[in-house]
């Protein structure tokens, strides 16, 4: 992370801005390019404490009141798709995206997509935790998550009562997110977030839509549980859910995906995680590929390179 004035403690980086101009530069360099505005330019200050684990960025933000905007012009200059999750730690915020507005108070969680315009506003001093991660890390489709952008997920209700305190502890203990345990803990946090999103989606769907969506969720969970089976295919997936293969393909088509691409994407994501997992550093690439259903090493290497721009071995060393 570039900073105006910073220090590094272990793997936690701290960056300090002493005025608004520095903060504008710092925020855009630390996340994605953003437009930053404030009516209170005098005596402005802000601090970012961050921990980057693989492709996850966990950042504690403390600053004076201001607004950040992700504009269409800035989006055009970006090619990587990220979600950002905000946990309000102190103060109050307003998140606006997709014609929705979420008023956030301490403990509340909200998600937004960096590939669509959004506004995040804080009237007074505030503190928040931001978790930024690529779309493909979640086992939910971007369209599903898109139904939750700028939706307040209360920290004192439902799953929020368990997940919000856990995320707060991450903010308070960034320095312990090191080594294999830190790597696993960060990904566990993303899995918890996905669980919360899935729960929120379930409560927001109509009965008819819910039946269809619940079937898709069950099918995806079945696929996830059987990724290591090299014979996993539409025919046996459909049979396991008492539907025809045509129905199965239609369900995925309505979610803007195909069965084959979904299976391949989930297998690749698990392989990518394992290749960066320090605990599995001595496990051969071929063994990792086989674990997730890839039986042809050359084929695995080709599609991994196509997806991530590097061979599996090079990615592991990166």
SEDOKE-215878 format. One record per residue: residue in three letters; x negated, y negated, z negated of N, C-alpha, C in turn. Coordinates in steps of 0.05 Angstrom, whole numbers, padded with zeros to 5 digits, always signed. Layout:
<atoms>
ALAXYZXYZXYZ
...
</atoms>
This chain:
<atoms>
UNK-00017+00024+00000+00000+00000+00000-00018-00025+00000
UNK-00013-00043+00019-00027-00068+00019-00015-00086-00002
UNK-00031-00103-00013-00020-00121-00034-00036-00147-00035
UNK-00023-00166-00047-00036-00192-00052-00056-00189-00075
UNK-00047-00175-00094-00064-00171-00118-00056-00144-00129
UNK-00074-00125-00130-00065-00098-00137-00086-00082-00152
UNK-00077-00060-00163-00095-00042-00176-00084-00014-00173
UNK-00102+00005-00177-00094+00033-00174-00101+00048-00199
UNK-00081+00063-00210-00086+00079-00234-00079+00107-00227
UNK-00100+00124-00224-00095+00151-00214-00085+00149-00186
UNK-00062+00161-00181-00049+00159-00154-00026+00139-00154
UNK-00022+00124-00175-00001+00104-00176-00014+00077-00168
UNK-00002+00064-00148-00012+00039-00139+00006+00016-00149
UNK-00006-00005-00159+00009-00028-00168+00002-00052-00151
UNK+00021-00065-00140+00017-00089-00123+00033-00112-00134
UNK+00020-00136-00137+00033-00159-00149+00033-00182-00130
UNK+00056-00195-00127+00058-00219-00111+00064-00243-00130
UNK+00049-00264-00127+00051-00287-00144+00068-00309-00132
UNK+00077-00306-00107+00095-00326-00095+00112-00312-00074
UNK+00132-00326-00064+00151-00314-00046+00139-00305-00020
UNK+00121-00321-00009+00108-00313+00016+00093-00287+00014
UNK+00079-00283-00008+00065-00258-00013+00084-00235-00016
UNK+00107-00240-00029+00127-00219-00033+00139-00210-00006
UNK+00145-00229+00011+00156-00223+00037+00137-00204+00052
UNK+00111-00210+00052+00091-00194+00065+00089-00166+00052
UNK+00089-00166+00026+00085-00141+00011+00108-00122+00015
UNK+00133-00132+00014+00156-00115+00016+00157-00102+00044
UNK+00151-00117+00065+00152-00107+00092+00130-00087+00097
UNK+00107-00091+00084+00085-00072+00088+00090-00046+00072
UNK+00105-00048+00051+00108-00025+00033+00130-00006+00041
UNK+00151-00016+00055+00173+00000+00063+00175+00000+00094
UNK+00195-00012+00104+00198-00017+00133+00199-00047+00137
UNK+00194-00057+00161+00195-00086+00165+00222-00098+00156
UNK+00222-00119+00140+00246-00131+00129+00245-00161+00131
UNK+00268-00173+00133+00270-00202+00130+00277-00207+00100
UNK+00263-00226+00088+00267-00231+00059+00275-00260+00056
UNK+00296-00265+00039+00306-00292+00035+00310-00297+00005
UNK+00307-00323-00002+00313-00330-00030+00318-00360-00031
UNK+00337-00368-00049+00342-00396-00054+00324-00406-00077
UNK+00309-00389-00089+00293-00396-00112+00263-00390-00106
UNK+00252-00407-00090+00224-00403-00081+00204-00410-00102
UNK+00211-00427-00121+00192-00436-00141+00189-00414-00162
UNK+00164-00410-00171+00158-00391-00192+00167-00363-00186
UNK+00166-00356-00160+00174-00329-00153+00152-00309-00158
UNK+00159-00285-00167+00139-00264-00171+00153-00237-00168
UNK+00137-00217-00163+00147-00190-00160+00125-00169-00163
UNK+00133-00145-00171+00113-00124-00175+00124-00098-00163
UNK+00107-00084-00148+00114-00057-00138+00095-00037-00150
UNK+00106-00016-00163+00090+00007-00172+00099+00031-00155
UNK+00080+00043-00142+00088+00064-00122+00072+00089-00125
UNK+00085+00111-00117+00072+00137-00115+00081+00149-00089
UNK+00062+00157-00072+00068+00169-00046+00060+00199-00048
UNK+00079+00216-00043+00075+00245-00043+00084+00256-00017
UNK+00064+00265+00000+00071+00275+00026+00086+00253+00041
UNK+00111+00257+00048+00126+00237+00063+00147+00224+00046
UNK+00145+00227+00020+00163+00214+00001+00149+00190-00011
UNK+00163+00167-00012+00153+00143-00026+00171+00138-00049
UNK+00160+00136-00073+00175+00130-00097+00164+00104-00108
UNK+00181+00083-00108+00172+00056-00114+00190+00043-00135
UNK+00177+00034-00156+00191+00017-00176+00188-00012-00169
UNK+00210-00026-00165+00210-00054-00157+00219-00072-00179
UNK+00203-00092-00187+00211-00111-00207+00207-00139-00195
UNK+00228-00155-00194+00224-00181-00181+00246-00201-00190
UNK+00242-00226-00182+00262-00247-00184+00284-00242-00164
UNK+00307-00255-00167+00329-00251-00149+00322-00259-00121
UNK+00331-00243-00101+00327-00250-00073+00344-00230-00056
UNK+00342-00234-00029+00356-00216-00011+00336-00204+00009
UNK+00341-00179+00016+00326-00166+00038+00346-00158+00060
UNK+00338-00162+00085+00356-00155+00107+00340-00138+00127
UNK+00353-00118+00137+00342-00101+00158+00359-00108+00183
UNK+00347-00123+00202+00361-00134+00225+00358-00116+00249
UNK+00376-00119+00269+00373-00103+00294+00346-00107+00307
UNK+00336-00131+00307+00310-00136+00320+00287-00121+00306
UNK+00288-00120+00280+00268-00105+00265+00271-00075+00270
UNK+00296-00065+00272+00301-00037+00276+00289-00028+00303
UNK+00291-00045+00323+00282-00038+00350+00252-00033+00350
UNK+00237-00044+00331+00208-00040+00330+00200-00015+00315
UNK+00220+00001+00305+00214+00024+00289+00224+00049+00303
UNK+00209+00071+00301+00217+00096+00314+00222+00118+00294
UNK+00213+00116+00269+00218+00137+00250+00243+00131+00234
UNK+00259+00152+00228+00284+00149+00215+00281+00156+00185
UNK+00288+00137+00168+00286+00141+00139+00313+00135+00126
UNK+00317+00148+00104+00337+00140+00084+00323+00127+00061
UNK+00336+00108+00048+00326+00097+00023+00348+00099+00002
UNK+00340+00109-00021+00358+00111-00043+00350+00091-00065
UNK+00370+00076-00075+00365+00057-00096+00378+00066-00122
UNK+00363+00066-00143+00373+00070-00170+00370+00044-00185
UNK+00391+00031-00192+00390+00005-00207+00381+00011-00235
UNK+00359-00002-00243+00348+00002-00270+00356-00020-00289
UNK+00356-00045-00279+00365-00068-00295+00374-00089-00275
UNK+00390-00108-00285+00402-00128-00267+00424-00116-00250
UNK+00434-00132-00231+00456-00123-00214+00449-00128-00185
UNK+00458-00111-00167+00453-00114-00139+00477-00109-00122
UNK+00476-00119-00097+00497-00115-00077+00484-00102-00052
UNK+00494-00079-00044+00484-00066-00019+00507-00067+00001
UNK+00500-00076+00026+00519-00078+00047+00509-00063+00072
UNK+00524-00043+00081+00517-00029+00106+00542-00015+00117
UNK+00544-00013+00143+00566+00002+00156+00594-00008+00147
UNK+00596-00035+00145+00621-00048+00137+00631-00039+00109
UNK+00612-00030+00092+00618-00024+00065+00600-00041+00046
UNK+00610-00045+00022+00595-00061+00002+00596-00047-00025
UNK+00572-00042-00036+00570-00029-00062+00559-00049-00083
UNK+00573-00053-00104+00563-00069-00127+00550-00051-00147
UNK+00524-00055-00151+00508-00036-00167+00501-00048-00194
UNK+00506-00032-00215+00498-00040-00242+00478-00019-00252
UNK+00465-00024-00274+00444-00005-00284+00455+00023-00286
UNK+00439+00042-00275+00447+00070-00274+00459+00079-00248
UNK+00469+00060-00232+00483+00067-00207+00463+00074-00185
UNK+00472+00091-00167+00456+00101-00145+00470+00094-00119
UNK+00455+00087-00098+00467+00082-00071+00445+00089-00050
UNK+00455+00097-00027+00437+00105-00005+00442+00087+00019
UNK+00421+00082+00035+00424+00067+00060+00404+00077+00080
UNK+00409+00072+00105+00394+00082+00128+00378+00060+00140
UNK+00352+00063+00143+00335+00042+00154+00339+00038+00184
UNK+00354+00056+00197+00357+00054+00226+00383+00039+00233
UNK+00396+00028+00213+00420+00012+00217+00417-00013+00200
UNK+00429-00036+00209+00426-00061+00193+00438-00058+00165
UNK+00424-00071+00146+00435-00071+00119+00425-00097+00105
UNK+00439-00104+00084+00431-00126+00066+00431-00116+00038
UNK+00410-00122+00023+00408-00116-00006+00403-00142-00020
UNK+00420-00149-00039+00418-00175-00052+00418-00172-00082
UNK+00401-00188-00095+00400-00189-00124+00400-00219-00132
UNK+00420-00226-00148+00424-00254-00155+00403-00263-00176
UNK+00397-00246-00195+00379-00252-00217+00356-00232-00218
UNK+00339-00235-00239+00317-00216-00242+00328-00188-00243
UNK+00313-00169-00232+00323-00142-00230+00299-00122-00230
UNK+00307-00097-00234+00287-00075-00232+00302-00052-00220
UNK+00290-00039-00200+00303-00017-00186+00282+00004-00178
UNK+00291+00028-00175+00274+00050-00164+00284+00056-00136
UNK+00265+00056-00117+00270+00062-00089+00256+00088-00082
UNK+00271+00107-00071+00260+00131-00060+00265+00131-00030
UNK+00243+00131-00014+00246+00131+00015+00236+00157+00026
UNK+00252+00169+00044+00244+00195+00055+00256+00198+00083
UNK+00243+00214+00101+00253+00218+00128+00280+00232+00128
UNK+00295+00227+00149+00321+00240+00151+00319+00270+00149
UNK+00299+00282+00161+00298+00311+00164+00292+00326+00138
UNK+00284+00312+00117+00279+00325+00092+00304+00336+00080
UNK+00327+00323+00084+00352+00332+00072+00364+00355+00088
UNK+00378+00373+00075+00392+00395+00089+00421+00386+00095
UNK+00425+00360+00096+00450+00348+00105+00445+00333+00131
UNK+00464+00332+00149+00460+00317+00174+00461+00287+00169
UNK+00448+00272+00186+00450+00242+00183+00478+00232+00184
UNK+00495+00245+00200+00523+00236+00202+00537+00240+00175
UNK+00531+00262+00161+00543+00266+00135+00534+00245+00115
UNK+00508+00240+00115+00497+00220+00096+00508+00192+00104
UNK+00513+00188+00130+00523+00162+00140+00550+00156+00128
UNK+00565+00176+00118+00591+00170+00106+00587+00159+00077
UNK+00563+00160+00067+00557+00152+00039+00541+00126+00037
UNK+00533+00115+00060+00517+00091+00058+00533+00069+00046
UNK+00520+00054+00028+00533+00031+00013+00557+00040-00002
UNK+00556+00064-00013+00577+00075-00031+00565+00077-00058
UNK+00577+00064-00078+00567+00065-00106+00572+00093-00117
UNK+00550+00106-00126+00552+00131-00140+00545+00125-00170
UNK+00566+00125-00186+00563+00116-00214+00544+00134-00230
UNK+00527+00121-00246+00509+00136-00263+00521+00147-00288
UNK+00546+00139-00293+00559+00149-00318+00583+00167-00312
UNK+00585+00177-00287+00607+00195-00280+00597+00219-00264
UNK+00610+00242-00267+00604+00265-00251+00575+00273-00252
UNK+00564+00281-00229+00536+00289-00228+00517+00266-00234
UNK+00527+00241-00231+00510+00218-00237+00500+00218-00265
UNK+00516+00229-00283+00508+00229-00312+00484+00247-00316
UNK+00478+00266-00298+00454+00282-00300+00432+00272-00283
UNK+00438+00264-00258+00418+00257-00239+00406+00229-00244
UNK+00423+00210-00252+00413+00183-00257+00392+00183-00280
UNK+00396+00196-00303+00375+00196-00323+00349+00209-00313
UNK+00352+00231-00297+00328+00243-00286+00312+00224-00268
UNK+00326+00209-00251+00313+00190-00234+00301+00167-00250
UNK+00314+00159-00272+00303+00139-00289+00276+00148-00301
UNK+00275+00173-00309+00250+00184-00320+00228+00184-00299
UNK+00235+00188-00273+00214+00186-00252+00202+00158-00252
UNK+00220+00138-00254+00210+00110-00254+00192+00104-00277
UNK+00198+00116-00300+00182+00111-00324+00156+00127-00325
UNK+00154+00147-00308+00131+00166-00310+00119+00171-00283
UNK+00116+00151-00266+00104+00155-00240+00076+00167-00242
UNK+00061+00161-00263+00034+00170-00265+00032+00200-00269
UNK+00053+00214-00277+00052+00243-00281+00058+00258-00255
UNK+00066+00244-00234+00072+00257-00209+00046+00262-00193
UNK+00030+00280-00204+00004+00286-00191+00001+00316-00189
UNK-00016+00325-00171-00022+00353-00168+00002+00370-00159
UNK+00000+00396-00161+00022+00414-00152+00048+00409-00166
UNK+00047+00404-00192+00072+00399-00207+00086+00374-00197
UNK+00071+00353-00193+00082+00328-00183+00095+00331-00155
UNK+00081+00346-00138+00091+00351-00111+00118+00366-00113
UNK+00120+00386-00130+00145+00401-00133+00166+00384-00145
UNK+00159+00368-00165+00179+00352-00179+00191+00331-00160
UNK+00175+00319-00143+00186+00299-00124+00205+00312-00105
UNK+00199+00336-00095+00217+00349-00077+00242+00359-00091
UNK+00239+00366-00117+00263+00373-00133+00281+00350-00135
UNK+00270+00326-00137+00286+00302-00139+00303+00298-00113
UNK+00290+00303-00090+00305+00301-00065+00327+00322-00063
UNK+00321+00346-00073+00342+00367-00073+00366+00359-00091
UNK+00360+00346-00114+00381+00337-00131+00398+00315-00117
UNK+00384+00298-00103+00398+00277-00088+00416+00289-00067
UNK+00406+00310-00053+00423+00323-00033+00448+00336-00046
UNK+00444+00347-00070+00466+00359-00084+00487+00338-00091
UNK+00478+00315-00100+00496+00293-00107+00511+00283-00082
UNK+00496+00281-00060+00509+00272-00035+00531+00292-00027
UNK+00524+00318-00028+00542+00338-00020+00568+00337-00037
UNK+00564+00333-00063+00587+00331-00081+00604+00306-00074
UNK+00591+00284-00068+00606+00260-00062+00621+00263-00036
UNK+00609+00277-00016+00623+00282+00009+00648+00299+00005
UNK+00645+00319-00012+00668+00337-00017+00691+00322-00029
UNK+00686+00303-00047+00708+00289-00060+00721+00267-00042
UNK+00708+00260-00020+00718+00239-00003+00733+00248+00021
UNK+00731+00274+00028+00744+00284+00052+00773+00290+00047
UNK+00788+00286+00068+00817+00294+00066+00818+00325+00065
UNK+00842+00335+00059+00845+00364+00057+00838+00379+00082
UNK+00848+00369+00105+00843+00382+00130+00814+00380+00138
UNK+00803+00356+00136+00775+00352+00142+00758+00367+00123
UNK+00767+00368+00098+00751+00382+00077+00748+00411+00083
UNK+00770+00424+00093+00768+00453+00100+00747+00457+00121
UNK+00748+00441+00142+00728+00443+00164+00700+00438+00154
UNK+00697+00416+00138+00671+00408+00129+00660+00428+00108
UNK+00677+00439+00092+00669+00458+00072+00658+00483+00086
UNK+00671+00491+00108+00662+00514+00123+00634+00509+00134
UNK+00630+00484+00145+00604+00477+00155+00583+00478+00133
UNK+00590+00467+00110+00572+00468+00087+00565+00497+00079
UNK+00585+00514+00078+00580+00542+00072+00562+00556+00092
UNK+00567+00550+00118+00551+00561+00139+00522+00552+00136
UNK+00518+00526+00131+00491+00515+00128+00477+00528+00104
UNK+00492+00532+00082+00480+00545+00059+00472+00574+00065
UNK+00489+00587+00081+00483+00615+00089+00458+00615+00106
UNK+00456+00597+00125+00432+00595+00142+00407+00590+00124
UNK+00410+00571+00105+00387+00564+00088+00378+00588+00072
UNK+00397+00604+00063+00390+00628+00047+00378+00650+00063
UNK+00382+00649+00090+00372+00671+00107+00352+00662+00128
UNK+00339+00640+00123+00320+00630+00143+00297+00649+00147
UNK+00290+00665+00127+00267+00684+00130+00274+00708+00147
UNK+00299+00711+00154+00307+00734+00171+00302+00727+00200
UNK+00283+00741+00213+00278+00734+00242+00301+00740+00260
UNK+00320+00757+00251+00344+00764+00267+00368+00746+00262
UNK+00364+00725+00246+00386+00706+00242+00394+00694+00268
UNK+00420+00696+00275+00430+00688+00301+00459+00681+00299
UNK+00470+00666+00319+00498+00658+00317+00517+00681+00313
UNK+00513+00704+00325+00531+00726+00323+00535+00736+00294
UNK+00512+00740+00280+00515+00749+00253+00523+00727+00233
UNK+00516+00702+00240+00526+00680+00223+00556+00678+00225
UNK+00567+00680+00249+00596+00678+00254+00610+00702+00240
UNK+00599+00726+00243+00611+00749+00230+00612+00747+00200
UNK+00591+00735+00188+00591+00732+00159+00612+00713+00149
UNK+00623+00696+00167+00643+00677+00158+00670+00682+00171
UNK+00673+00706+00184+00698+00715+00195+00709+00695+00216
UNK+00691+00685+00233+00699+00668+00255+00685+00677+00280
UNK+00694+00668+00303+00681+00675+00328+00657+00658+00333
UNK+00639+00668+00350+00615+00652+00356+00623+00626+00370
UNK+00645+00627+00385+00654+00602+00398+00663+00582+00377
UNK+00677+00591+00356+00685+00572+00334+00660+00561+00321
UNK+00640+00579+00317+00616+00570+00304+00602+00548+00320
UNK+00600+00552+00346+00587+00531+00362+00604+00506+00363
UNK+00630+00508+00362+00647+00484+00362+00643+00468+00336
UNK+00641+00482+00314+00636+00469+00288+00611+00453+00288
UNK+00590+00465+00299+00564+00450+00300+00565+00428+00321
UNK+00580+00433+00343+00582+00412+00363+00595+00387+00352
UNK+00616+00390+00335+00629+00368+00323+00611+00353+00304
UNK+00590+00366+00294+00570+00353+00277+00546+00344+00292
UNK+00549+00343+00319+00527+00334+00337+00502+00350+00334
UNK+00505+00376+00333+00482+00394+00331+00489+00420+00344
UNK+00469+00437+00346+00473+00465+00355+00463+00483+00334
UNK+00472+00508+00334+00464+00527+00314+00434+00532+00316
UNK+00424+00536+00340+00396+00542+00344+00378+00519+00335
UNK+00385+00495+00342+00368+00472+00334+00368+00468+00304
UNK+00391+00473+00291+00393+00470+00262+00375+00491+00248
UNK+00376+00516+00257+00360+00537+00245+00330+00530+00249
UNK+00323+00522+00273+00295+00515+00278+00285+00492+00262
UNK+00302+00471+00259+00294+00447+00244+00290+00454+00214
UNK+00308+00471+00203+00306+00478+00175+00282+00496+00170
UNK+00276+00514+00189+00252+00531+00186+00227+00514+00187
UNK+00226+00496+00206+00203+00478+00209+00198+00461+00184
UNK+00220+00451+00173+00217+00434+00149+00206+00450+00125
UNK+00215+00475+00122+00205+00492+00100+00175+00498+00105
UNK+00168+00504+00130+00140+00509+00136+00123+00484+00130
UNK+00134+00461+00138+00119+00436+00134+00114+00432+00104
UNK+00134+00436+00088+00131+00433+00059+00110+00453+00048
UNK+00112+00478+00057+00093+00498+00047+00064+00492+00055
UNK+00061+00481+00079+00034+00475+00088+00021+00452+00071
UNK+00038+00435+00060+00027+00413+00043+00028+00419+00013
UNK+00039+00443+00007+00041+00450-00022+00014+00460-00032
UNK+00002+00446-00051-00025+00455-00062-00024+00483-00073
UNK-00002+00492-00083-00001+00519-00095-00004+00540-00073
UNK+00003+00534-00048+00002+00553-00026-00022+00548-00008
UNK-00042+00533-00018-00065+00525-00001-00081+00549+00010
UNK-00081+00572-00005-00096+00595+00004-00080+00614+00021
UNK-00055+00608+00026-00038+00626+00041-00041+00620+00071
UNK-00047+00640+00088-00051+00635+00116-00027+00622+00130
UNK-00032+00607+00151-00011+00594+00166+00009+00614+00176
UNK-00001+00637+00186+00016+00657+00197+00035+00669+00176
UNK+00025+00672+00152+00042+00682+00130+00064+00663+00124
UNK+00058+00637+00123+00079+00617+00118+00100+00618+00140
UNK+00090+00619+00165+00109+00620+00188+00127+00644+00186
UNK+00116+00668+00180+00132+00692+00177+00152+00690+00154
UNK+00144+00676+00133+00162+00674+00110+00188+00660+00118
UNK+00187+00642+00138+00211+00627+00146+00221+00636+00173
UNK+00215+00661+00181+00228+00672+00204+00214+00669+00231
UNK+00191+00657+00232+00176+00654+00257+00157+00679+00260
UNK+00163+00696+00279+00147+00720+00282+00125+00717+00303
UNK+00127+00698+00321+00108+00693+00342+00091+00669+00334
UNK+00066+00674+00327+00048+00653+00317+00044+00631+00338
UNK+00040+00639+00364+00035+00619+00385+00060+00601+00389
UNK+00084+00614+00388+00109+00599+00391+00112+00579+00368
UNK+00106+00589+00344+00108+00571+00320+00090+00547+00323
UNK+00065+00552+00331+00046+00530+00333+00055+00510+00354
UNK+00067+00519+00376+00076+00500+00397+00099+00483+00387
UNK+00119+00495+00375+00142+00479+00366+00136+00462+00342
UNK+00117+00471+00325+00109+00454+00303+00094+00429+00313
UNK+00077+00433+00332+00062+00410+00344+00081+00391+00358
UNK+00101+00402+00371+00121+00385+00385+00137+00369+00365
UNK+00143+00381+00341+00159+00367+00321+00142+00346+00305
UNK+00117+00353+00299+00102+00336+00280+00076+00324+00292
UNK+00071+00330+00318+00048+00317+00331+00021+00329+00324
UNK+00020+00351+00309-00005+00364+00301+00000+00394+00300
UNK-00022+00409+00303-00020+00438+00298-00015+00442+00268
UNK-00004+00465+00261+00000+00471+00232-00026+00469+00216
UNK-00048+00479+00226-00073+00478+00212-00083+00449+00207
UNK-00080+00433+00228-00088+00404+00226-00071+00390+00207
UNK-00044+00395+00208-00025+00382+00190-00032+00389+00161
UNK-00039+00414+00156-00046+00422+00128-00070+00407+00118
UNK-00089+00400+00135-00113+00386+00126-00109+00356+00125
UNK-00087+00346+00136-00083+00317+00138-00076+00304+00112
</atoms>
